[in-house]
């Protein structure tokens, strides 16, 4: 998963006004958007990019 993809997901989370990253990650799995990182990796990469 590229940095750009994670940034797009973080922008979507902000636009939706979702403050819980755990809840947002759960919702991301409802959509067939390809391979998503494990939640811990997603959170770690998100923190590194912000």
mmCIF file as gemmi writes it, N, C-alpha and C atoms, coordinates in Angstrom:
data_model
loop_
_atom_site.group_PDB
_atom_site.id
_atom_site.type_symbol
_atom_site.label_atom_id
_atom_site.label_alt_id
_atom_site.label_comp_id
_atom_site.label_asym_id
_atom_site.label_entity_id
_atom_site.label_seq_id
_atom_site.pdbx_PDB_ins_code
_atom_site.Cartn_x
_atom_site.Cartn_y
_atom_site.Cartn_z
_atom_site.occupancy
_atom_site.B_iso_or_equiv
_atom_site.pdbx_formal_charge
_atom_site.auth_seq_id
_atom_site.auth_asym_id
_atom_site.pdbx_PDB_model_num
ATOM 1 N N . UNK Axp A 1 ? 0.854 -1.17 0 1 0 ? 1 A 1
ATOM 2 C CA . UNK Axp A 1 ? 0 0 0 1 0 ? 1 A 1
ATOM 3 C C . UNK Axp A 1 ? 0.9 1.234 0 1 0 ? 1 A 1
ATOM 4 N N . UNK Axp A 2 ? 0.636 2.14 -0.921 1 0 ? 2 A 1
ATOM 5 C CA . UNK Axp A 2 ? 1.478 3.326 -1.057 1 0 ? 2 A 1
ATOM 6 C C . UNK Axp A 2 ? 1.122 4.391 -0.02 1 0 ? 2 A 1
ATOM 7 N N . UNK Axp A 3 ? 2.071 5.298 0.19 1 0 ? 3 A 1
ATOM 8 C CA . UNK Axp A 3 ? 1.833 6.425 1.097 1 0 ? 3 A 1
ATOM 9 C C . UNK Axp A 3 ? 0.658 7.265 0.613 1 0 ? 3 A 1
ATOM 10 N N . UNK Axp A 4 ? 0.556 7.417 -0.704 1 0 ? 4 A 1
ATOM 11 C CA . UNK Axp A 4 ? -0.529 8.211 -1.273 1 0 ? 4 A 1
ATOM 12 C C . UNK Axp A 4 ? -1.892 7.608 -0.942 1 0 ? 4 A 1
ATOM 13 N N . UNK Axp A 5 ? -1.987 6.286 -0.997 1 0 ? 5 A 1
ATOM 14 C CA . UNK Axp A 5 ? -3.254 5.616 -0.677 1 0 ? 5 A 1
ATOM 15 C C . UNK Axp A 5 ? -3.649 5.841 0.773 1 0 ? 5 A 1
ATOM 16 N N . UNK Axp A 6 ? -2.673 5.77 1.657 1 0 ? 6 A 1
ATOM 17 C CA . UNK Axp A 6 ? -2.955 5.988 3.077 1 0 ? 6 A 1
ATOM 18 C C . UNK Axp A 6 ? -3.375 7.433 3.313 1 0 ? 6 A 1
ATOM 19 N N . UNK Axp A 7 ? -2.707 8.37 2.645 1 0 ? 7 A 1
ATOM 20 C CA . UNK Axp A 7 ? -3.076 9.78 2.797 1 0 ? 7 A 1
ATOM 21 C C . UNK Axp A 7 ? -4.494 10.042 2.294 1 0 ? 7 A 1
ATOM 22 N N . UNK Axp A 8 ? -4.88 9.406 1.193 1 0 ? 8 A 1
ATOM 23 C CA . UNK Axp A 8 ? -6.243 9.564 0.678 1 0 ? 8 A 1
ATOM 24 C C . UNK Axp A 8 ? -7.25 9.039 1.693 1 0 ? 8 A 1
ATOM 25 N N . UNK Axp A 9 ? -6.959 7.891 2.297 1 0 ? 9 A 1
ATOM 26 C CA . UNK Axp A 9 ? -7.859 7.344 3.314 1 0 ? 9 A 1
ATOM 27 C C . UNK Axp A 9 ? -7.945 8.261 4.526 1 0 ? 9 A 1
ATOM 28 N N . UNK Axp A 10 ? -6.817 8.856 4.918 1 0 ? 10 A 1
ATOM 29 C CA . UNK Axp A 10 ? -6.83 9.777 6.056 1 0 ? 10 A 1
ATOM 30 C C . UNK Axp A 10 ? -7.627 11.038 5.737 1 0 ? 10 A 1
ATOM 31 N N . UNK Axp A 11 ? -7.531 11.515 4.496 1 0 ? 11 A 1
ATOM 32 C CA . UNK Axp A 11 ? -8.336 12.668 4.085 1 0 ? 11 A 1
ATOM 33 C C . UNK Axp A 11 ? -9.821 12.327 4.101 1 0 ? 11 A 1
ATOM 34 N N . UNK Axp A 12 ? -10.158 11.136 3.641 1 0 ? 12 A 1
ATOM 35 C CA . UNK Axp A 12 ? -11.551 10.693 3.67 1 0 ? 12 A 1
ATOM 36 C C . UNK Axp A 12 ? -12.057 10.614 5.106 1 0 ? 12 A 1
ATOM 37 N N . UNK Axp A 13 ? -11.234 10.088 5.986 1 0 ? 13 A 1
ATOM 38 C CA . UNK Axp A 13 ? -11.613 10.004 7.401 1 0 ? 13 A 1
ATOM 39 C C . UNK Axp A 13 ? -11.887 11.396 7.963 1 0 ? 13 A 1
ATOM 40 N N . UNK Axp A 14 ? -11.039 12.359 7.628 1 0 ? 14 A 1
ATOM 41 C CA . UNK Axp A 14 ? -11.223 13.726 8.114 1 0 ? 14 A 1
ATOM 42 C C . UNK Axp A 14 ? -12.487 14.348 7.524 1 0 ? 14 A 1
ATOM 43 N N . UNK Axp A 15 ? -12.722 14.124 6.232 1 0 ? 15 A 1
ATOM 44 C CA . UNK Axp A 15 ? -13.913 14.681 5.582 1 0 ? 15 A 1
ATOM 45 C C . UNK Axp A 15 ? -15.198 14.114 6.167 1 0 ? 15 A 1
ATOM 46 N N . UNK Axp A 16 ? -15.165 12.855 6.559 1 0 ? 16 A 1
ATOM 47 C CA . UNK Axp A 16 ? -16.341 12.223 7.153 1 0 ? 16 A 1
ATOM 48 C C . UNK Axp A 16 ? -16.511 12.596 8.622 1 0 ? 16 A 1
ATOM 49 N N . UNK Axp A 17 ? -15.503 13.251 9.185 1 0 ? 17 A 1
ATOM 50 C CA . UNK Axp A 17 ? -15.577 13.673 10.583 1 0 ? 17 A 1
ATOM 51 C C . UNK Axp A 17 ? -15.433 12.531 11.568 1 0 ? 17 A 1
ATOM 52 N N . UNK Axp A 18 ? -14.774 11.472 11.146 1 0 ? 18 A 1
ATOM 53 C CA . UNK Axp A 18 ? -14.598 10.31 12.015 1 0 ? 18 A 1
ATOM 54 C C . UNK Axp A 18 ? -13.34 10.496 12.853 1 0 ? 18 A 1
ATOM 55 N N . UNK Axp A 19 ? -13.495 10.445 14.16 1 0 ? 19 A 1
ATOM 56 C CA . UNK Axp A 19 ? -12.349 10.632 15.049 1 0 ? 19 A 1
ATOM 57 C C . UNK Axp A 19 ? -11.718 9.312 15.472 1 0 ? 19 A 1
ATOM 58 N N . UNK Axp A 20 ? -12.449 8.226 15.37 1 0 ? 20 A 1
ATOM 59 C CA . UNK Axp A 20 ? -11.931 6.919 15.765 1 0 ? 20 A 1
ATOM 60 C C . UNK Axp A 20 ? -11.298 6.23 14.563 1 0 ? 20 A 1
ATOM 61 N N . UNK Axp A 21 ? -9.985 6.044 14.626 1 0 ? 21 A 1
ATOM 62 C CA . UNK Axp A 21 ? -9.307 5.378 13.528 1 0 ? 21 A 1
ATOM 63 C C . UNK Axp A 21 ? -9.689 3.896 13.48 1 0 ? 21 A 1
ATOM 64 N N . UNK Axp A 22 ? -9.97 3.304 14.631 1 0 ? 22 A 1
ATOM 65 C CA . UNK Axp A 22 ? -10.4 1.904 14.671 1 0 ? 22 A 1
ATOM 66 C C . UNK Axp A 22 ? -11.726 1.74 13.938 1 0 ? 22 A 1
ATOM 67 N N . UNK Axp A 23 ? -12.661 2.641 14.185 1 0 ? 23 A 1
ATOM 68 C CA . UNK Axp A 23 ? -13.974 2.583 13.524 1 0 ? 23 A 1
ATOM 69 C C . UNK Axp A 23 ? -13.816 2.798 12.018 1 0 ? 23 A 1
ATOM 70 N N . UNK Axp A 24 ? -13.006 3.77 11.63 1 0 ? 24 A 1
ATOM 71 C CA . UNK Axp A 24 ? -12.793 4.049 10.216 1 0 ? 24 A 1
ATOM 72 C C . UNK Axp A 24 ? -12.166 2.846 9.517 1 0 ? 24 A 1
ATOM 73 N N . UNK Axp A 25 ? -11.182 2.216 10.153 1 0 ? 25 A 1
ATOM 74 C CA . UNK Axp A 25 ? -10.522 1.052 9.566 1 0 ? 25 A 1
ATOM 75 C C . UNK Axp A 25 ? -11.529 -0.075 9.35 1 0 ? 25 A 1
ATOM 76 N N . UNK Axp A 26 ? -12.428 -0.262 10.308 1 0 ? 26 A 1
ATOM 77 C CA . UNK Axp A 26 ? -13.461 -1.295 10.184 1 0 ? 26 A 1
ATOM 78 C C . UNK Axp A 26 ? -14.363 -1.013 8.988 1 0 ? 26 A 1
ATOM 79 N N . UNK Axp A 27 ? -14.73 0.242 8.798 1 0 ? 27 A 1
ATOM 80 C CA . UNK Axp A 27 ? -15.577 0.616 7.66 1 0 ? 27 A 1
ATOM 81 C C . UNK Axp A 27 ? -14.84 0.419 6.333 1 0 ? 27 A 1
ATOM 82 N N . UNK Axp A 28 ? -13.542 0.671 6.315 1 0 ? 28 A 1
ATOM 83 C CA . UNK Axp A 28 ? -12.766 0.486 5.078 1 0 ? 28 A 1
ATOM 84 C C . UNK Axp A 28 ? -12.833 -0.952 4.584 1 0 ? 28 A 1
ATOM 85 N N . UNK Axp A 29 ? -12.942 -1.898 5.491 1 0 ? 29 A 1
ATOM 86 C CA . UNK Axp A 29 ? -13.009 -3.304 5.096 1 0 ? 29 A 1
ATOM 87 C C . UNK Axp A 29 ? -14.341 -3.667 4.445 1 0 ? 29 A 1
ATOM 88 N N . UNK Axp A 30 ? -15.339 -2.808 4.534 1 0 ? 30 A 1
ATOM 89 C CA . UNK Axp A 30 ? -16.628 -3.079 3.903 1 0 ? 30 A 1
ATOM 90 C C . UNK Axp A 30 ? -16.596 -2.841 2.397 1 0 ? 30 A 1
ATOM 91 N N . UNK Axp A 31 ? -15.604 -2.093 1.93 1 0 ? 31 A 1
ATOM 92 C CA . UNK Axp A 31 ? -15.508 -1.747 0.518 1 0 ? 31 A 1
ATOM 93 C C . UNK Axp A 31 ? -14.407 -2.559 -0.151 1 0 ? 31 A 1
ATOM 94 N N . UNK Axp A 32 ? -14.665 -3.065 -1.348 1 0 ? 32 A 1
ATOM 95 C CA . UNK Axp A 32 ? -13.649 -3.852 -2.061 1 0 ? 32 A 1
ATOM 96 C C . UNK Axp A 32 ? -12.612 -2.938 -2.712 1 0 ? 32 A 1
ATOM 97 N N . UNK Axp A 33 ? -11.735 -2.372 -1.908 1 0 ? 33 A 1
ATOM 98 C CA . UNK Axp A 33 ? -10.751 -1.413 -2.438 1 0 ? 33 A 1
ATOM 99 C C . UNK Axp A 33 ? -9.361 -2.034 -2.544 1 0 ? 33 A 1
ATOM 100 N N . UNK Axp A 34 ? -9.28 -3.341 -2.614 1 0 ? 34 A 1
ATOM 101 C CA . UNK Axp A 34 ? -7.982 -3.985 -2.741 1 0 ? 34 A 1
ATOM 102 C C . UNK Axp A 34 ? -7.407 -4.374 -1.394 1 0 ? 34 A 1
ATOM 103 N N . UNK Axp A 35 ? -6.12 -4.596 -1.382 1 0 ? 35 A 1
ATOM 104 C CA . UNK Axp A 35 ? -5.431 -5.052 -0.177 1 0 ? 35 A 1
ATOM 105 C C . UNK Axp A 35 ? -5.23 -3.89 0.791 1 0 ? 35 A 1
ATOM 106 N N . UNK Axp A 36 ? -5.625 -4.101 2.044 1 0 ? 36 A 1
ATOM 107 C CA . UNK Axp A 36 ? -5.443 -3.093 3.083 1 0 ? 36 A 1
ATOM 108 C C . UNK Axp A 36 ? -4.486 -3.657 4.122 1 0 ? 36 A 1
ATOM 109 N N . UNK Axp A 37 ? -3.679 -2.796 4.694 1 0 ? 37 A 1
ATOM 110 C CA . UNK Axp A 37 ? -2.724 -3.221 5.713 1 0 ? 37 A 1
ATOM 111 C C . UNK Axp A 37 ? -3.433 -3.709 6.966 1 0 ? 37 A 1
ATOM 112 N N . UNK Axp A 38 ? -2.714 -4.467 7.789 1 0 ? 38 A 1
ATOM 113 C CA . UNK Axp A 38 ? -3.236 -4.809 9.111 1 0 ? 38 A 1
ATOM 114 C C . UNK Axp A 38 ? -3.453 -3.509 9.863 1 0 ? 38 A 1
ATOM 115 N N . UNK Axp A 39 ? -4.379 -3.528 10.819 1 0 ? 39 A 1
ATOM 116 C CA . UNK Axp A 39 ? -4.746 -2.294 11.52 1 0 ? 39 A 1
ATOM 117 C C . UNK Axp A 39 ? -3.547 -1.66 12.22 1 0 ? 39 A 1
ATOM 118 N N . UNK Axp A 40 ? -2.712 -2.452 12.881 1 0 ? 40 A 1
ATOM 119 C CA . UNK Axp A 40 ? -1.56 -1.886 13.588 1 0 ? 40 A 1
ATOM 120 C C . UNK Axp A 40 ? -0.578 -1.235 12.618 1 0 ? 40 A 1
ATOM 121 N N . UNK Axp A 41 ? -0.379 -1.862 11.465 1 0 ? 41 A 1
ATOM 122 C CA . UNK Axp A 41 ? 0.514 -1.271 10.457 1 0 ? 41 A 1
ATOM 123 C C . UNK Axp A 41 ? -0.085 -0.011 9.854 1 0 ? 41 A 1
ATOM 124 N N . UNK Axp A 42 ? -1.396 -0.054 9.601 1 0 ? 42 A 1
ATOM 125 C CA . UNK Axp A 42 ? -2.086 1.116 9.069 1 0 ? 42 A 1
ATOM 126 C C . UNK Axp A 42 ? -1.943 2.294 10.034 1 0 ? 42 A 1
ATOM 127 N N . UNK Axp A 43 ? -2.159 2.04 11.325 1 0 ? 43 A 1
ATOM 128 C CA . UNK Axp A 43 ? -2.041 3.102 12.329 1 0 ? 43 A 1
ATOM 129 C C . UNK Axp A 43 ? -0.617 3.64 12.403 1 0 ? 43 A 1
ATOM 130 N N . UNK Axp A 44 ? 0.366 2.751 12.383 1 0 ? 44 A 1
ATOM 131 C CA . UNK Axp A 44 ? 1.768 3.175 12.464 1 0 ? 44 A 1
ATOM 132 C C . UNK Axp A 44 ? 2.151 4.022 11.259 1 0 ? 44 A 1
ATOM 133 N N . UNK Axp A 45 ? 1.799 3.567 10.054 1 0 ? 45 A 1
ATOM 134 C CA . UNK Axp A 45 ? 2.128 4.33 8.846 1 0 ? 45 A 1
ATOM 135 C C . UNK Axp A 45 ? 1.384 5.656 8.814 1 0 ? 45 A 1
ATOM 136 N N . UNK Axp A 46 ? 0.141 5.665 9.306 1 0 ? 46 A 1
ATOM 137 C CA . UNK Axp A 46 ? -0.633 6.909 9.352 1 0 ? 46 A 1
ATOM 138 C C . UNK Axp A 46 ? 0.051 7.932 10.245 1 0 ? 46 A 1
ATOM 139 N N . UNK Axp A 47 ? 0.494 7.492 11.411 1 0 ? 47 A 1
ATOM 140 C CA . UNK Axp A 47 ? 1.176 8.411 12.338 1 0 ? 47 A 1
ATOM 141 C C . UNK Axp A 47 ? 2.474 8.932 11.737 1 0 ? 47 A 1
ATOM 142 N N . UNK Axp A 48 ? 3.19 8.095 10.999 1 0 ? 48 A 1
ATOM 143 C CA . UNK Axp A 48 ? 4.444 8.522 10.382 1 0 ? 48 A 1
ATOM 144 C C . UNK Axp A 48 ? 4.213 9.561 9.287 1 0 ? 48 A 1
ATOM 145 N N . UNK Axp A 49 ? 3.078 9.474 8.608 1 0 ? 49 A 1
ATOM 146 C CA . UNK Axp A 49 ? 2.8 10.386 7.498 1 0 ? 49 A 1
ATOM 147 C C . UNK Axp A 49 ? 2.261 11.737 7.948 1 0 ? 49 A 1
ATOM 148 N N . UNK Axp A 50 ? 1.662 11.775 9.122 1 0 ? 50 A 1
ATOM 149 C CA . UNK Axp A 50 ? 1.042 13.027 9.579 1 0 ? 50 A 1
ATOM 150 C C . UNK Axp A 50 ? 2.074 13.943 10.181 1 0 ? 50 A 1
